[in-house]
Amino acid sequence: MELSCAPAAPPGPGPPAVAEGDEYESLPSGAALGTHMVAGAVAGVMEHTVMYPVDSVKTRMQSLQPDPKAQYRSVYEALKKMVLTEGLWRPLRGINVTMLGAGPAHAMYFACYENIKKSLSDTLQQGGNSHLANGIAGSVATLLHDAVMNPAEGNALARAAPSVPPQLSPQCLYTTQLTMNVPFQAIHFITYEFLQENINPLREYNPRSHIVSGAVAGAVAAAATTPLDVCKTLLNTQENTALSSVNIRGHLSGMVNAFRTVYQLGGLGGFFKGVQARVIYQMPSTAIAWSVYEFFKYFLTKHRLEKRT
């Protein structure tokens, strides 16, 4: 099943027609692989470019025992302090590497998701909206996405949070990233498709529905997986001060140990450090990604049909 695709278009040549307001005729169910890849690449670059400063802040706000100078009460306060004390460009350090990875990563991400979702939905529910298919497709797409983005995000993390130990291997970072990203993306895609099914049942290109569905899906997935993200951040940054306070020497490894350490340091509340920043980051992030992706999927398919005629 295609993301914003309705039943097959009526016979006859010509591009999709424009309806009233901002609702357009749906994309045909046979959107090309190249269309998904180009639309996904543009969406990825836009998402990561716009939201990169907030992502840098989120990483810092998840610190379990931050330096007194790096204790922030809000995303705005954190950005303001970073700029005033570390320079105007500090929140953007590493963005160039992230942007280079975002294009190809999201091209594979959306193309893989669309194709696996369609195949599984046809098998499980004969073309219907199968939430199981959506979750599996999102999880598999994440494996490809993170394989490309992991080196870029590891580099950006090191720039945003200087405490990241250089000895952490790409394989270690990739495994840790997947532990959080697979459940996040499964929840994200299932929620987005569920909302589209209810507020945009004809699966038309409707910018408002894509923005709302994307924002809500990002918020739900972000809140639900914040404990995993906190543990992932601790494993990636290996906060010396925090680990020393619970008599941990050397390198902390494994999600089980990370969960135990987070609980020792902050109790149950420690698992939701930075949840505000995470939700604030993910809501516009996923809204941008879906609205840009759906627009370019619509635009490129319409352009392809116009060329045929």
C-alpha positions, 0 to 999 in steps of 0.5 A: 500500500502506498503512503498517500495513494488512493485507488487507481486513477480513472482511465484516460491521459493527463495529470492528477487534477487539483481539487478545492483548497489544498487537497489534490487528487491522490498519487497513483499507486504505481509511483516509481522507485526513483520518485520515492528515492528523490522525494525521500532524499529531499525530505531527509536533507530538509529535516536534518538541516532545519532541526539540527540545532535542536538535536544538538541541544537534545543530546546535551539535555539528556546528560545525567550529571551535566556540568553546572554550566550546561544545565538547561531548563528549556530548549530555548535557554540551552540554545541561547547559552550555547550561542552566548558562551560557545559562539554562534555556530556551535549548535551547527557543528557537524551539520555538513557531515549530517547533511551529506548522509541524510540524502542517500539515507532517506532515499533508501529509507523511504523507498525501502519502506514503501516497497516492503509495506506494499508487498507485506500489505498485499500479503497480509491484508490484500492491499489494505492498511496492515499495521503489522506491515507498516511496523515491519517495513519501518523497522527494515527501512531503519536498518538501511537508513542507520547504516548510512547515517550512523557514521555521520551522526557519530561524527556530529555527536562528537562535535556536539558533545565533546565527551564522546570517547573516540574509542567507540567503534562504528559497529558499537554506535550502529548497534546502540542506535538500532536498539532505539531507532527500530522501535521508534520507527515502528511506532512512528510509521504505525501511528502515521498510517493510522492517523492518515487512515482516519483523517485522510481516508481517501489518501489524497495529497493533503498538506495539512493532514501530512503535517498533523499526522507526521507531528503526532506520530513523531511526538508519540514515538519520541515520548515512548522511546525516550528511555531507550534514547537516554540509555543510547546517549549514555552509552555513546557519551560515556559520561565520566562524571556520572559513571564515576559517581556509581563507581563504574570505571572504564567503558560502559557497555550493553543496554542492560548495564545502561538501564541499570546505571540510569536507574542508579543515577536518576531513578525512574525520572532519569529515563525521561531526561530531555523528553521535552527537547526530544518531543519538541525536536521530533514533532516538527522534524517528522512533520517536515519529513512527511510533508516534504516527502509527500509533496515531492512524491506528488509533484514528481509523479504529476510531472512524469505523467505530464511528460507522457502526455 
